[in-house]
Amino acid sequence: MTLKKTRVSIAVILSALITFYFLDFASLLPSGFGFLAEIQFIPDLLSGSLLVVLVLLLLTLLLGRVYCSIICPLGIFQDLISWISKRFNHKKKYSFSNEKKILRYSVLAAVLIAFFAGGTILLSLLDPYSAFGRMITNVFRPVYMAGNNLLAGIFNHFNNFTFYTVDITILSLFSFIIGLLTFIIIGLLAYKYGRTYCNTICPVGSILGFVSRFSLLKVRINEETCNNCGLCTMKCKASCIDSKNKKVDYSRCIDCFNCVDVCKKKAISYRFHRKKEVTASAPATPDNSKRTFLSVIAATAMIAPTKLYAQGMAKINKNTAYEKKHPLTPPGSESTEHFLHHCTACHLCVAKCPSHILKPAFTEYGLGGIMQPRMDFKDGYCNYDCTLCSQICPNDAIKILTKEEKHRIQVGKVQYIKTNCIVYTDETSCGACSEHCPTQAIKMVPYKNELTIPSVNPDICVGCGGCEYVCPVRPYRAIYVEGNPVHLKAQKFKEAEKEDIQLDNFGF
């Protein structure tokens, strides 16, 4: 098997598994496949998995940018688009272009400056793994679920219930638009220019590109046997082979091995340095290429109409309006600050949440937290025993929790608005909020005419949102959960710990 076929085989298997891991709403893949996210460069860097980062850097120093050609799902997506473009245009040829060094390292510098200044929005937009995850979760997952429902309808007609119908929803209009724009922009660039995004915009590509200049194994041109036919340049989707001068820009070479396969003179090989072969160096000629671009994604205001509608409905229904001051971050995220500084909005937790309560944020966290997940109890509530999001987060934005640890964490506190409650307004029996509270933070107490009305104790609430989800009042509910900027420990567990300490002091 040739080098190219080996690379393509491994890349197809890994990218298919990563894609299905995001699409898999039925949890067909075991939890062990979480390693697919844990071998991605930026998630490892943010989670402190320095050993994996070191392995990836050493792999690049030895083999070149094999990470970009085999492991990175967005890179494989671009290769797929390039392959499709050739099916429509059999005569398609690439051409050599000079490195866009100023653009490339300016983008990398901007990402680093923004990150160390406390904002991850730029990193979230440009990180290849996160961008791919948003495309799959927000754009392709609804299509995948629609296909599942179609099969369910067909199979169920024949009394075969292998497939079951699921609800199809767009998690966030803003994230859907960002995911769609990402797909269109990167897809069009790949269709026309190959790996342009990887070699001009991608921060991971810039970092690994710098390291790959010094890699031991490289694609090398033998000057004695090369006849300057230019086939290697025409097949190079990274546009990094200058066949006229017999040079390769190794900072942009992604080790796809197209050139090795196409060379009829066998003048190109993947090997260690030999004499009389061209060494790795970037072209020093001025950058006159017309392919310079800058991808700009502008956030548009889409939340105002929703707020105006809700406020209008509140006036009609005579609800007391409220606005949550702090969004709820998932259990294990410790605090809003920690979460925003580590999360790159890959939306793996959004795709995997069995209760469908993790939704991409718009401006709830501010501009710096656009698209990062928040807890929303419109379609469900956080299962008291579920810790899945903490198990799969690749960035350490959500730290791993046991069930017992989750039971103690207070991500938010319950708030009760008596004037919105139907027991007060309609004098009708309810109590749904109390029935769904796992910590007894809500109790029904005598009211009048044999009715009972909710009484809340925010200190023992864990913020699961069960009460908010089941409250029948609309648009502003009678009971809701206000987020804690820093996660606390529920009061009853604090008291239990104090009692244990006192018992220990008495020798029990």
N, C-alpha and C positions, 0 to 999 in steps of 0.2 A: 504494500500500500504506500502511495506517495505521501510526502509531507502534507500536501494540500488536502488530500482525502482524509488523512488522519485528523488534521486540525478541524476540518468541516464536520466530521463524525462526532468528535467530542463536543464541539460548539453546539451542534444541533441538539444533542442529548441534554446538555446543561441548560440551554435556553428554553427548550420545551418544558423541562421540569420546573424552571423558575416561573415561566408563564403560567403553567397549570397550577402552581402553588398559590398564585394570586387569584386564579379563576375558581379554584376548588371550594365551592360553597358547601359541598356535601362532606368535606373532610375525608376524601378518599386517600389522600397522601398522608402517611403517618407523620407524627410531629418531628421525627428525626430529619425530615427534609428541610428543617429550618437552617441547616448548615449552608443551604444555597444562598441565604441572605448573609450569613456570617463569613463568607469568603469575598465579600464586596469591599472595595478599598475604603470609601468614605465612611460607611457604617462601622467598619473595624477601627478606623481612626477616631471616630467620635465616641465609641464605646470603650476605648482604652485597650483594645485587643492588639497591643503593640507587637506581639509575637507573630500574629497573622500578617500585620502590615510589613513587618521585617521580612517574612517569607515572600510576600509579593514583590517587595523591592529587590530581594536577592534573586528571585526568579527572573525579574526584568533585567537585572545586571548580568545574569547568565545567558538567558535566551532571547532577550529583547521584549517587545510589547506583546507577549502572548496573552497577558491579561485582557488586553483590548480585543484580541482576535478570538478568544476562547471563552473567557469567564464573564466579561461584561455583557449583560443582556441587551443594552441599547446598541452596543457595537454589532452584535449579531443581527439585531433588527435592521440596522443600516445595510448590512451585507445582504439580507433578504430582499430589501428594496432594490439594491443594486442588481441583484440576480433577476428580479422581475423586470427591471428596465431593459436588460439585455434580451429578454424574451420578446419584448416589443420592438426593440431596435437591435437587430443582429449585427449591424455595422458600428455599433457604439464604440468609441475609442476615448480613453482618457489621455490627458496630456500633462507634461511636467509643469509645475508651478513652484515659484519660490516660497519659502516659509513666510507666513504672516507673523513674524516674530513680535512686532510691536503690539498687534491686536491680541495675539496669543497670551503674552505675559502681562499685558494690561488687564485682561479679564481675570487671570489668575490672581494678580495683585489686588484687584477690586474685591474678589471673593474672600481673600485672606483678611484684608482690612475690615470688611464688613463683619466677618465672623469674629475677629478679635475685639471688635467694637461692641459685640453682643448681639448681632443680628445674623440669623441663618437663612433669611429669605433668598438671598442671591445664591447661596450654596444649595438650598433646596431646589431652586429652579434649574440649576445647571448640573447638579450631581447626576450622572448617567443612570445609576440604579434607581434613585428616587423618581427621576423623570419617567423611566420605563414603568415603574410601579404605578404612577398616577395615570399613565396612558391605559394600562391594562385594567386597573380598578374602576376608573371613571368612564372610560369610553368602550372598552371591549367586553368588560364583565356583563353589562346589561345585554349586549348582543349574545354573549354566551348563554346567559340565563334564558333569553328568548328562544334560543335554539333548544335548550333543555325543555322548555314548556311545550314547544312544538312536538318534540319527541314524546313527551309525556301524554299529550293529547292523542297521538297516533297509537302508542302502546296501550294506553288505558282503554281505547276503543276495542282492543282485542283482549281485554281483561288481563293485560300484563302490566304490573305496577312497578317495573324496574325503575322508571323515572317518576318523579313527582313534581307537581307544579309549585313554583316559587314566585314570590312577589318581585316585580322588577321596578326599581326606583332609581332615580338620579340622586345620588347622595348630596351633591351640592352643585348648583348651576355654575358657580364660579370655577370650581375645580374641574367640572366637565369641560368648560370652555378652555381652561389652561391645558388640560390633558389633550383636548382636540387640537389646539394650536401647536402643542409640542409635537403631536403626531404629524400634523400637516407640514410644519416648518422643517423638522428633521427629516421627514419622509421625502419632501421635495428636494432638499439638499442632497440626500443620499441617492435619489433617483437620477439627479443630473450630474452630481460631482463626486459621488462615492463617500469617502470618509472625511469630508470637509469639516463637519461638526467636531469630530474627534481631535482634529489637528489644528483647530483655531479657537474653539470656544470651551470645550470640555476641560475642567480643571484637573481631572484625573489624567487625561491624555497629556496635558502640559507637564505634570509632575513626572509621570512615567516616561514621557518623551525625553526629558532632560537626562534621566537615568539611563535610558536605552542608548544614548550616544556612546556610552562606555561599555556596552554589553559585550560579552566574549564571543558568543555565537551571533553571526550576522549574515544577512543576504549580501554576498559579495560578487563583484563583477571581475572576471578575468580579462584583462586588457588584450592579452595575446590571442584569445579565441573569439572575442566579441567582434562582430562585423558591423556594428552600429545599425542594425535593422530596425530598431525602435519598437519591437514587439513588447518588450518588457514594460516600456513606458505606456504603451497603449492599453495594457492590462492592469496597470497599477492604480487601484482605486484610492490610494493615499496620495497620488500625484507626486511621489517623492523620488522617482528615478529619472535622472538626467542622462539619457542614453547617449547624447551627443558628446558629453564630457566624461561619460562612464563613471558617474558618481551617484551615490545614494544618500539621501538625507535620513539618517538613522533615527533622528528624533521624531520623525513622522511615520517611519516604516512600522507596520502593525503585524509583520510576519504572517501575511495571508498566503504567501508562497505562490501567488499567481504567476509571478515572473519566472520562478524556478521551473514551473510546469510548461510555460509557453516557449522558453528559449530553445530554439532548434539546434544551436551550436553547443549547448550545455556549458555556456560561458558564465551562467549564474548558478551559484550554489550557496547552501546555508552551512557555514563552517567557521572555524576559527581563522584568525588572520594568517595569511601567507604572503610571502614576498611577491611583488609584481601584481598584486591585487589592490584594488582601490580601498583605502581606509575610510572609515566612517567620518564624514564631515559634511556640514550643511553648506549649501551653495552660498557663495559670497557676493553673487551678482545682485544688483538692485532689484527690489520687489516691484515689478511692473505688471503683476497679474491683475486681471479684471474681476477676480473671484472674491475680493475682499468684501466681507459683509459683517453686519452686527445685528444679532437677533434681539429685538426689543419686544417685550410683552407688557402691555399697559393694563393695569387693573382698572376696571370700570365699576362705577357705583351701581350696585344692584340691590342693595339692602333697603334703601329708602322706601321704595314702593311697598315692600312687605310691612315695614313698620307703620307706615301711614294707614294701610289697610287694617292692621291689627288695632291701631288706636281708634279708627273709625268704628270698627265692630264693637270695641269696648264701650264706646259712647252709646251705641244702639242698645247693647245688652246691659248697660249700667254696671259694667265690671270696674273694679279698681285696678288701674293699670300699674304695671311695675316693669322694671328692667333689671336683669341680673348684672351686678357690678363686676363679678368675677366669673369667668367660664370655668368649667370643671375639667381638670386634666385627669387622665386615667389613673387608677390605683397603682402605686409603684413609681409614679413620676416624681414623687417627693414634693415638688413645688412647681409653680408656673415658670419660674426662672430657670430651673434645671431642665424642665421639659423643652422650653423654647430654645435653649442653648445646645441641645443634643438632637432634637428631632429634625429630620430633613424632609418630612412629609412624603415618605415613600408609600404610605397608605396601606402597608401590609396589615397593620392592626385593624384598619377600617374594613379591609376585605375579609378578614378572618373573624371579626367580632360576631359571635353567635346571636347576640341580642340586638344587633344592628343599631347600637347607640353611639358608636364612634362616627362622627361626621366631620368632614373638612371644615375648618373655620374660615370665615371671611375676615371681618375686622374685629371679632370678639377679643382677640389677643392684641389688637393693634396691627399696624402695617407689617411689623416684623414677624408676626405669627400667621400670616395668610397661608391657608391650606393645611396648617397643622391640625391634627385631630383634637376634637373636644367631645365631651360627653353631652349627648342630646337625648332627652327622654320622650321625644315625640312618638317614636315607634317601638319603644321598649324600655327596659330598665336593666341595670347591671346585676347580673346573677350573683347572689351572695357568695357562692362557692367558685365562681369562674375566675381563673387567673391566666387565661390564654394569651391576652395581649402582652403580659409581662414575660411570657415564655418565648414569644416569637420576635420581640423587638430587637432588631440588629444593632441599633445605635446606642443602647443603654439609656435611652430617653425614658423608658419604662423599665425599672429594675425588677428582677425576678422576685416573685412573692410566693409564699406558701398560702394555703387557704386560711390557716390560723392567723398569719400576718395580715392578710387582707381584711379579715373580720375586725381587726383592731384599728385600721386606718380610716380616718374621717376626711374624705375628699371634699365634703361640703356639709352644710347644715340646713335642715328643713326650716322653711318659713311658711307661716300660715296667715292668710288674709280672710278673716271671718266674714267680711262683707261680701266676699265672692262665693262663699260656701252655700250650696243649695239647701243645707239644713237651716241656714239663717234666712236666705232670700225666699225660698219656696216652702219652708217648714215641712220638708219631706225627709224621710230617713235615707241615710247613705252609709258612711263608714267604710267605704272601699279603701281609703288611704290607710286606715288602721289595720285592715285585714292583710295588706301587702307589705307592712313594715316588719322586717326581720329582727329588729332590735327593740321593739316596743317604744320607739321614740314618739309614736303617735298613739294616743289612747282616746277612747270615746268616753266622755263624761256626761252626766245628766244635764239636760238643757231645759226643755219645757214640753208639756203635753206628751210626756213619756218619750220624747225624742232625746237622742244623745248627739253631742257635737264634738269635733276633734279638739284635743288638747295636746300640744307638742312640747317635747323636751329636746331642744337642739343639741344639747351636750352629748347625748348618747346616740345621735344620728350618725350613720356612716356615709350618707350621701348616695345611696344606691339608686334613688330616683323612682322606686316602686310607687310611692305615693303620688308623685307628680304625673307619672304615666297613666295611672288609673283614674285620676280626678276627672269627672265628667264636664267640668265647667270650661267654657271656651269664650273668647280666645285667651283670656288671662285666667289661669287656674286659681283655685282657692288655696292650693298648696304647691310649693315648688322648692327646689334645692338651690341654695346660693353657694357658689364655689369657695373653697379655701385657697388663697394664694400659696400658702404653705400647708401641706397636709399635716393634720394633727392626729392625736390618738383619742378615740372615743372615751368619754368621761368614765364609763363603767369599767373600762379596762384599766384606767389609771387608778381607780379606787380598788380594784381587785389586786393590782400590783402593790399598793400601799398595805393592804391587808396581809398579803404574803410576806412583805418585809416585816410587819409587826409580829406575825407568827414566828418568823425566823428569829427575831430578837428574843422571843420567849422560849426558844429551844424546841419549837414544834417541828 
